[in-house]
Amino acid sequence: MRALGKAASDDDRPLIERVRKGDQDAARTLYERYFDRIYNYVYARLGRAEDAEDLAIDTMTRSLTRIDLFQDQGVAFSSWVYRIAHNATIDHYRRNGRVTLVPLENAVLPQTADPAELAVEQLSNEDLRVALRDLTEEQQQVLILRFFQDLTAAQVADIMGKSVGAVQALQHRALGSLERALQGRTNN
Amino acid sequence: MPEARRLEALAERLRAVDPIAPSPGAKIRGWNLVLAGVTQSATRRPRVSVTRLVLAAAAAGVLLVAGALAASADSLPDSALYPLKGAWEQVRGTFAFSPSDKLAFHLELSQTRLAEAEAMIARHRIDLAGRALDALDNELDDAAQLVQTAKQNDPAAAAEMQSRLEQAIATHELQLAGLQGQVTNQTALTAISRARDRAIAALQAAEKTGPNDKNGNPSPSPNGGRGQGGPSTSPHPTPKH
């Protein structure tokens, strides 16, 4: 699972061609390759297993049944699938009336918290997941893709349609925001 | 602890978060949906090959051009489609191979130019009418040169061609004379008079023996070649209105 980012688009290309011709075995291989990581991506965004399953299934169904729409012009198939998952997540938020979050750098956070007091090794996975969902859409996306999905900055840039430099800057701000969110939760 | 080290430690901690596995039931349910979708889309949407797309695009292009050409066929000099009409006429000209066909082509174009000139005068576009009349005379010049050339190569055919040219010019002459009697614009009258002069000059040139004079030099084109029409000794003086 930790090798999520290692699948190269070169590996996908012959499979994509076969799926376009209706090859079910190739579709199965791509499904197995991407379903779990898409599920994890969506779960990290939503925090609900049922919703994450539905959106992961929806993403994979759209990706593999509309594969004719994928054009291999500089964008990897994996990036395309992640974009579909991202859009499905946004649609889910809209359908369920999720309130747009205030970016944490603008939010009022406890000023007394000492960053040095945060012992990250003592944080539970659930603490991290919950605090992550307090971040802005883009901050969540960059941290999930970079650290949960183990993608490179270049791959994340491809998915998010940003430059590598912009992704690195966003990642830095997102980590800072996450740290403050965790401190706020610890102090409360 | 410095910020950079704190954030790096936090990043490492994020990397260590275990992934969550989906339920096996969800995975099976998803695969069944994908399988149904892939099978359906493979039967519903046969893959369109690049060759077919190119052929379809080419066919659409041909239809588009054919439509534009058809629409331009009756266009007048003040129309946006008129250049297309001229281009198509040039293409058609390349498919007239025999001298007789070429003559028919030039006479047809001369009639077209005359009709255009009449229409432009009716719309008070005297500048465009003048150009149409110049083009009319250029067609007659070309026709006269064809007759001259034919006289050397095929005298029998040349006689027939000259007869057709004479008939055409006689018809033009009648139309131009009628037109000249209808207009009052001085510029238009001058242009019509010049066109009549050049038509007569073309006829006279066609009546000569051939393209080369007795010294082997090419005979001058009718009325001194394409250009600005007749001399001051016009047999069709511009009427004074």
Interface residues (C-beta under 8 A of the other chain):
Chain A: M1 R2 V19 R20 K21 G22 Q24 A27 R28 Y31 F35 D36 Y39 N40 Y43 A49 A52 E53 A56 I57 M60 T61 L64 T65 R66 D68 P115 A116 L118 V120 E121 L123 N125 L128 R129 L143 R146 F147 F148 D150 H172 L175 G176 L178 E179
Chain B: M1 E3 R6 L7 A9 L10 A11 E12 R13 L14 R15 V17 D18 P19 I20 A21 P22 S23 A26 K27 R29 G30 W31 L33 V34 L35 G37 V38 T39 Q40 S41 A42 T43 R45 R47
